[in-house]
Amino acid sequence: MTLNSLPLSYCTNVHPGLTVAEILQKLDDFTIPIQQQLAAPLAAGLWLADPVIREILSTPEGHLRFAEEIQKRDLTCYTLNAFPFGNFHSDRVKENVYLPDWSTPERLEYTKGCARVLAALLPEGTEGSISTVPLGFKQFEHAADFSNSCIDQLIQLALFLKQLKEETGRTIRLAIEPEPFCVIEFTHELILFFERLYERAAKKQLLGIVREYLGACYDVCHQAVEFEDIPGSIRQITHAEIRINKVHISNAIELDQPWENEAGRTLLANYAEPRYLHQTIGSLETGDLYRIVDLTREFLLDPDPRLKDTDKLRVHFHVPVDAESLGPLGTTHKELKQALATVKELDYAPHLEVETYTWEVLPGDQKPTLVEGLTRELQAARTLLNTL
């Protein structure tokens, strides 16, 4: 039982890029300098939006030429983030990041394209993973057969990944990533969905293929925001025979006793910003939870009456993984340690990736440069992993 020994990955969705040229430029401007500062191998967990995938695959040898460019830069890539389909750096992303959902052919074709590109990027003898949206967003209206449509598309993807393995010798697995307010957000929802998926696959005599190629991405920030028991959650997923193909090493904001902590509320209000969705969950002194789809300044500064009885707030805002506190704010760093220690108990080694995509929207004028900040948190993540 051990943690993954591949070079630690960081997710490049922190860098804008909707063309191949832009992706390569960001690697030159940020990823290579980070690797130089780390003085150690670094994996780029590439985010390649749909326009980039289509550009790469627009010629028969495009994926091979792209792989050559990555190799020239002495970078490793064994995982892709295929959660954001379009422009993850537009002025307003919010709930649009969940579109297209897994009931649509667009999501399936995009993910197939990602797999084709990743097969060319994988180092010899290395398996790959692709993280993806947890079916869709609960706040959107869905057709009555939405779940079955998603299942059928995912089974098609599993068959494609099997065929890709036969063609290329590369094993690539999908990793469905639960997130607050999505169709799959809680551990029990993930398990129930996979039970239905397995049942439908068994009827098609495809259960073995589905088990092999479809699994989960465990984003620690997301499950911590849900106030889940992190070690228990990981063990439940494992007991349900769902393979955790990828772990996002990530850290959420936490605010204790928000009614009394005016300084904390004031600072937290600055994290309410217009680009990304910041799902917020409050834990009452009774142990009950209440849920807000997106953090607002008004909720904190014109204090919502619920805050009087709130013991703790947690906010889906990815903050640097080395931060145990942010002034008067806390973080879920403790839950991150619990998650990694539990992942180490598994009899296989999921891919490990630092995912802090919010550097551009972090409040304050005293932020480090992106290279400095990412280097610091990658160093901290490596130190944390080495102490487990």
Long-range contacts (C-beta under 8 A, 24 or more apart in sequence): 1-344, 1-345, 1-346, 1-347, 2-344, 2-349, 3-340, 3-343, 3-344, 3-349, 3-352, 3-385, 3-388, 4-349, 4-350, 4-351, 4-352, 5-349, 6-43, 6-76, 6-78, 6-126, 6-351, 6-352, 7-40, 7-41, 7-42, 7-43, 7-76, 8-42, 8-43, 8-352, 8-353, 8-354, 8-378, 8-381, 8-382, 8-385, 9-42, 9-43, 9-44, 9-45, 9-78, 9-79, 9-351, 9-352, 9-353, 9-354, 10-34, 10-42, 10-43, 10-44, 10-45, 10-353, 10-354, 10-355, 10-374, 10-378, 11-45, 11-47, 11-81, 11-248, 11-353, 11-354, 11-355, 11-356, 11-357, 12-44, 12-45, 12-46, 12-47, 12-81, 13-47, 13-81, 13-83, 13-84, 13-88, 13-355, 13-357, 14-356, 14-357, 14-358, 14-359, 14-360, 14-370, 14-374, 15-47, 16-87, 16-88, 16-89, 17-47, 17-49, 17-52, 18-49, 18-51, 18-52, 18-87, 19-51, 19-52, 19-55, 20-52, 20-55, 20-56, 20-66, 23-48, 23-52, 24-69, 27-70, 27-73, 27-75, 28-73, 30-370, 30-371, 30-374, 31-73, 31-75, 32-73, 32-75, 33-371, 34-371, 34-374, 34-375, 34-378, 35-74, 35-75, 37-371, 37-375, 38-375, 38-378, 38-379, 38-382, 40-382, 41-76, 42-75, 42-76, 42-378, 43-75, 43-76, 43-77, 43-78, 43-79, 43-353, 44-70, 44-75, 44-76, 44-77, 45-77, 45-79, 45-80, 45-81, 45-353, 45-355, 46-77, 46-80, 46-81, 46-121, 47-80, 47-81, 47-82, 47-84, 47-88, 48-80, 48-82, 48-114, 48-117, 49-84, 49-85, 49-86, 49-87, 49-88, 50-85, 50-86, 50-106, 50-110, 50-113, 51-86, 53-110, 53-113, 53-114, 53-117, 54-113, 56-113, 56-117, 57-113, 57-116, 57-117, 63-116, 63-117, 63-119, 63-120, 64-120, 66-117, 66-120, 66-121, 67-117, 67-120, 67-121, 70-121, 76-123, 77-118, 77-121, 77-122, 78-118, 78-121, 78-122, 78-123, 78-126, 78-127, 78-128, 78-129, 78-351, 79-118, 79-128, 79-129, 79-130, 79-131, 79-246, 79-351, 79-353, 80-114, 80-117, 80-118, 80-128, 80-129, 80-130, 80-131, 81-130, 81-131, 81-353, 81-355, 82-110, 82-111, 82-114, 82-130, 82-131, 82-132, 83-131, 83-132, 83-133, 83-177, 85-110, 85-133, 88-357, 89-275, 89-360, 90-275, 91-274, 91-275, 92-274, 92-275, 93-275, 93-276, 93-277, 94-275, 94-276, 94-277, 94-294, 95-137, 95-139, 95-140, 95-277, 97-133, 97-276, 97-277, 98-133, 98-136, 98-137, 98-140, 98-182, 99-136, 99-137, 101-133, 101-135, 101-136, 101-137, 101-140, 101-142, 101-146, 101-150, 101-183, 102-132, 102-133, 102-135, 102-136, 102-149, 102-150, 102-153, 102-154, 103-135, 103-136, 103-142, 103-143, 103-146, 103-149, 103-150, 103-153, 104-153, 105-153, 107-132, 107-133, 107-153, 108-153, 108-156, 108-157, 111-157, 111-174, 112-157, 112-160, 115-160, 115-161, 115-164, 115-172, 116-164, 118-170, 118-172, 119-164, 119-168, 119-170, 119-172, 122-170, 122-172, 127-170, 127-171, 127-172, 127-173, 128-170, 128-171, 128-172, 128-173, 129-172, 129-173, 129-174, 129-175, 129-217, 129-245, 129-246, 129-350, 129-351, 130-172, 130-173, 130-174, 130-175, 131-175, 131-176, 131-177, 131-217, 131-246, 131-248, 132-174, 132-175, 132-176, 132-177, 132-217, 133-176, 133-177, 133-182, 134-176, 134-177, 134-178, 134-179, 134-182, 134-183, 134-184, 134-185, 134-190, 135-176, 135-182, 135-183, 135-184, 135-193, 136-182, 136-183, 137-181, 137-182, 137-183, 138-181, 138-182, 138-183, 138-185, 139-181, 139-293, 142-183, 146-183, 147-183, 147-193, 147-196, 148-200, 151-196, 151-197, 151-200, 152-200, 154-197, 154-210, 154-214, 155-197, 155-200, 155-201, 155-204, 155-206, 155-210, 157-213, 157-214, 158-201, 158-206, 158-209, 158-210, 158-212, 158-213, 158-214, 159-206, 159-209, 161-213, 162-209, 162-212, 162-213, 172-213, 173-212, 173-213, 173-214, 173-215, 173-243, 173-245, 174-213, 174-214, 174-215, 174-245, 175-215, 175-216, 175-217, 175-244, 175-245, 175-246, 176-214, 176-215, 176-216, 176-217, 177-216, 177-217, 177-218, 177-219, 177-222, 177-246, 177-248, 178-216, 178-218, 178-219, 178-222, 178-223, 179-219, 179-222, 179-279, 179-316, 180-222, 180-225, 180-226, 180-279, 180-281, 180-291, 180-316, 181-277, 181-279, 181-291, 181-293, 185-222, 185-226, 186-226, 186-228, 187-223, 187-228, 187-233, 187-236, 187-237, 188-236, 190-216, 190-237, 190-242, 191-236, 191-237, 191-240, 191-242, 194-240, 194-242, 195-240, 211-241, 211-243, 215-242, 215-243, 215-244, 215-245, 216-242, 216-243, 216-244, 216-245, 216-246, 217-244, 217-245, 217-246, 217-247, 217-248, 218-244, 218-246, 218-247, 218-248, 218-339, 218-343, 218-350, 219-247, 219-248, 219-250, 219-355, 220-247, 220-248, 220-249, 220-250, 220-251, 220-332, 220-335, 220-336, 220-339, 221-248, 221-250, 221-251, 221-252, 221-316, 221-318, 221-332, 221-355, 222-248, 222-250, 222-316, 223-335, 223-339, 224-252, 224-314, 224-332, 224-335, 224-336, 225-252, 225-279, 225-280, 225-281, 225-314, 225-315, 225-316, 225-332, 226-281, 227-281, 227-283, 227-289, 227-314, 230-335, 230-338, 230-339, 230-342, 231-338, 231-339, 231-341, 231-342, 234-339, 234-342, 234-343, 235-342, 238-346, 243-348, 244-343, 244-346, 244-350, 245-350, 245-351, 246-350, 246-351, 246-352, 246-353, 247-339, 247-340, 247-343, 247-350, 247-351, 247-352, 247-353, 248-353, 248-354, 248-355, 249-321, 249-336, 249-340, 249-352, 249-353, 249-354, 249-355, 249-381, 250-318, 250-321, 250-336, 250-354, 250-355, 250-356, 251-318, 251-319, 251-320, 251-321, 251-323, 251-331, 251-332, 251-333, 251-336, 251-356, 252-314, 252-315, 252-316, 252-317, 252-318, 252-319, 252-331, 252-332, 253-313, 253-314, 253-315, 253-317, 253-319, 253-326, 253-329, 253-330, 253-331, 253-332, 254-312, 254-313, 254-314, 254-315, 254-329, 254-330, 254-331, 254-332, 255-312, 255-313, 255-314, 255-315, 255-328, 255-329, 255-330, 256-311, 256-312, 256-330, 257-310, 257-311, 257-312, 258-282, 258-300, 258-303, 258-307, 258-310, 258-312, 258-313, 259-303, 259-307, 259-308, 259-309, 259-310, 261-328, 263-327, 263-328, 264-327, 264-328, 264-329, 265-300, 265-301, 265-303, 265-307, 266-300, 266-301, 267-326, 267-327, 267-328, 267-329, 267-363, 268-295, 268-300, 268-313, 268-315, 268-329, 269-297, 269-300, 269-301, 270-363, 270-364, 271-295, 271-315, 271-317, 271-362, 271-363, 272-296, 272-297, 272-300, 273-361, 273-363, 275-361, 276-317, 276-357, 276-358, 276-361, 277-316, 278-315, 278-316, 278-317, 279-315, 279-316, 280-313, 280-314, 280-315, 280-316, 281-313, 281-314, 282-306, 282-307, 282-310, 282-312, 282-313, 283-310, 283-311, 283-312, 283-313, 283-314, 284-309, 284-310, 284-311, 285-309, 285-310, 285-311, 317-358, 318-355, 318-356, 318-357, 318-358, 319-356, 319-358, 319-362, 320-356, 320-373, 320-376, 320-377, 320-380, 321-354, 321-356, 321-377, 321-380, 321-381, 321-384, 322-376, 322-377, 322-379, 322-380, 322-381, 336-384, 337-384, 337-388, 340-384, 340-385, 340-388, 341-388, 344-388, 352-385, 354-378, 354-381
